[in-house]
Amino acid sequence: MVRIGIVDDNQQDRGQLRTFIQKFEEEDQTGFAVQEFDSACAFLSSPDKEFDILYLDIDMPGMTGMELAEKIRETNEKVLLIFCTNLQQFALNGYSVSALGFLVKPVQWYSFHLYLDRAMEVLRRRSRRRQEPEMQRIVLKNGPVSEVVDTACIRYVEVQQHYLFYHLRRGQEDRDTVVKVRGTMQEATDLLVPRGFVRCSSSFLVNLEQITAVSRMNVYLGKETLPLGRTYKEMFTREFSRFLAKKGWG
């Protein structure tokens, strides 16, 4: 069952989205559980905020949908965000919160179907990845200890002299656990690039799934900043663009 949340202060707009969701459900033979919220505060006050997809209105009193998205991203990097707005100029800001897309009000069925179809493909791909754990696990040998690590937990890898520092973020942890391993960046690159990582500089290898924003000189993972080296910029941009296209975010 796919869980969908709608956060919009306009009851009529919420009703239209729910009608479209029901239509998609019938055509795609997919099960949805839908919950509505009439404000950002109502969503944040809810004891259950675990959703697969969130439709966020931007122009809401109190806290805007964009501000809510930024708040959500502090603790949840996986939920798929789709903005619904009559303020097209805000679309440029969606990149910072990894928005899947924008729907301009009044929402049309074609664009709604397009983005929900993309969202479902992302969820199906994640499901397939969970069913192929052998590809997602590697062994990090830290002295006498060999630790099996899910690559989805690896945010980035840093090299310092003859050591690699794997920065891991597991479950609900709010800070990184760092595992120090003797090795070279080339070894880490050979191991992790086939698993969705890319070099952003001579010292850093980053998990594409963990990136929240990119600027001309930096790569952002939430509040953390990694340098984007000139030598690696072209390759990084190419691989990141391919990643976004596969996600349906391009």
PyMOL commands that set and color helices and strands:
alter all, ss='L'
color gray80, all
select helices_A, chain A and resi 11-28+40-45+65-73+88-97+109-130+133-136+151-153+185-195+208-210+230-247
alter helices_A, ss='H'
color red, helices_A
select strands_A, chain A and resi 2-7+32-37+53-57+80-85+101-104+137-142+145-150+154-160+163-168+177-182+197-199+204-207+213-214+218-221+224-227
alter strands_A, ss='S'
color yellow, strands_A
deselect
rebuild
show_as cartoon
